[in-house]
Amino acid sequence: MAKRFRCPRCGCLTLDERCDWDVCEVCYWEDDGQGDHNADAVHGGSNGALRLTQARANYRAFGACEEAMRPHARPPRPDELPDSRSGW
């Protein structure tokens, strides 16, 4: 199995590459390279006016990066769940 990278939004191992515009199938966040170091910034582009910190809160509340993406998001598979030691 190819190595999977952690989504910066939900923490699931769903991305083929980091910072490569992959879309996480679990939370539907498009990975534009934003991370903890700039989580409160608005990057625009594919994630619109959504800050990473807000997208994380949204995922905890309703399972997707934003309300409109709920129909596209899905629960993580067991092999996508973050390791409990990772802090996610």
Sequence and secondary structure as in RCSB ss.txt:
>XXXX:A:sequence
MAKRFRCPRCGCLTLDERCDWDVCEVCYWEDDGQGDHNADAVHGGSNGALRLTQARANYRAFGACEEAMRPHARP
PRPDELPDSRSGW
>XXXX:A:secstr
    EE TTT  EEESSSSS  B TTT  B  S  GGGTTS   GGGTT  HHHHHHHHHHHSSSSGGGTTT   
  GGGS  GGGT 
